[in-house]
């Protein structure tokens, strides 16, 4: 549909969104548009966007609910539809903003999964699996950097060698919305990165030309899926009985900072959150831990 392509061009040029984000918008809106066309056909209405109204969007959300989609998915889909509808109305392509009055489904307040100090130490100090010393060294440096900085997995695999400033102890990260930020890095992570860069990365590179910091066994840039695969294999090897993802490292980074006295505003900056509300979820983790300690230790809890 031409209107969808126009909107995606607007997001790419006007808002400078990443290819991954654009793909998510395309997937969400294409699903909605297929549903809308089918429904309009059943109702005997013209199969175009001028026939779409808020009642059809509500029916789409009801359909997603019946199909068992999570409320977080419904909220994301509605956000995509809202932006699309607003764009169409602003550009004069439809006569009404058909999603303006719809409310976002109420979300469950999920508490992030966080590793204990013992669990995180297993990834940083334990016997690291890997088919070669180079891969073992890469994995150790990768895990140290994830825990030291709390960066997203997409930010991790997007790092180039020149993004590391060991002298000033920071890395340059390209975050969501192509926003660049500077993130400090501690001594432990820098030491592992130094070892990886001086020897292990050269072994993986195999005389190829590649700017990526973290490489796979073929000397190419490691992917987000590759990072998750490595984590899965390490979790099995280390006998960590949790569903560990790169984002769990991010949750753990933020929670451990909060537990040790860091303020929310600083954690917000380090994580690259645009809203403090997103960061505040980590206070629930800390309160959950305090309640657990209280229940175990207080004689009349």
Secondary structure, 3 states (H helix, E strand, C coil): CHHHHHHHHHHHHHCCCCHHHHHHHHHHHHHHHHHHHHHHHHHCCCCCHHHCCHHHHHHHHHHHHHCCCCHHHHHHHHHHHHHHHHHHHHCCCCCCCCCCCCCCCCCCCCCCCCCCHHHHHHHHHCCCCCCCHHHHHHHHHHHHHHHHHCCCHHHHHCCEHHHEECCCCEEEEECHHHCEEEEECCHHHHHHHHHHHHHHHHHHHCCCCCCECCECCCCCECCHHHHHHHHHHHHHHHCCCCCCCHHHHHHHHHHHHHHCCCCHHHHHHHHCCCCHHHHCHHHHHHHHHHHHHHHHHCCCC
